[in-house]
Amino acid sequence: MNKFKFLVLLLMASSCVEKSNSEVQTVHIKKQQTETQIAKQEVDSLKLDLERSKLFWKGTKMRGAGSHEGEVRIIQGIMLKDKNGLSGGKFEIDMKSISISDIPITDPIPIKNLTDHLLHADFFHVDNFPISTFEITEIIRHSTENLEISGNLTIRGITKNITFSAIQKGNSISTRFLIDRFDWNIAYEGSWADRTLVDRNIEFQIELVIVDFFPADMH
């Protein structure tokens, strides 16, 4: 294959992935909010099913021409409910648990190399910041299933308030969104390749399963 054909295929691949990424919502970012439902009275605490609650990540490079993905574990979590329904929550994520799912387990060296890279100071710097957190500051219900969630997301010791849409079906809440890793200083001071070849956006896909919570509890 000549260089011209290769370039055309590369551009086509990039445009296809960019189109796919454009279908994923990008969070709206504000400064950290100080008032949360955690500090308020007259709320009930609902446990998460930590075995069934999942947080998946995906990162791309070269404008989507390549990608890696995996999972990171939610180790603690609650949702809060007041007289009007779900009103808040707080979750802890174990950054040391980050795993790679798109490289075959028969290739342990590439898996280890990529995992070490993600744990390094250029990315999540887990030696200094082993836990990331998300604390919900507001939930707006637009319909039976459609929620708008705002909360303080803390990664690498940096906290920003993000807003995104989510879907609730019964006792599960699901969402999929993009964050700009530079907003949390992820690889901001890395090599030129980290800053330019690795795309800015990180995609999160989350499903939370609430224990002993049923549709009738929403109202």
C-alpha positions, 0 to 999 in steps of 0.5 A: 500500500502506498503512502497516499492510500494509507493516509486516506484510510487513516483520515477515514478511520479518524473521521468515523471515530470522531463521528461516533465520539460526537454522539457521546455527551460532553460534560458541562463543567463548573467550579466545585460546589460546596453545598451537597445533599450529604450535609442535609437532613431528612434523607435516606441512604441507599446502598449500591450493589458494588458487584453489579455497579460498573465504571468503564473507561475509553481513551483514544489517540491520533484523533480516534485512529486508535484506542484502549479501554478497560474498567476501574472499580467502584469500592464505596457508594451510596445514593440519597433519597428525600421525599421527592426522590433521588437527591444525591450520592457519593462514590469512591473509585479505586484508581489502582484497580484500573484494568485493560480489556482490549488487549488479549490476556495472552499478551501480558507484557503490553497489558503491564506496560499500558497499565503502568503508564496509566498509573504513572504520574503522567496520567493518574498518578495513583501513588499520590492520588489512589482514590477518585471521588464523585459527590452528587450536588443536584439531581433534576428529573426531566421525566420518569427515566431522564435525569440531569445529574451534577456533582463534584468529580475529584481526580488527581486532587482536582475537583470540578463540578460536572453536569451530564444526562443519565437514564434511570430504569428501575433500580439502575442508573446509566450514563456515558460521557466525555471529560477533557483530561487536561481539566484534571491535569491528566498528562498535562505535563507529560511528553509531547506525544502524551499531550498531542498524540493521545486525544484530550477526551476520556470516555466514561460509561457508568452503570449504578445498581441500587440495592432495595430500590424500586420504581415506586420509591421514586415519588 
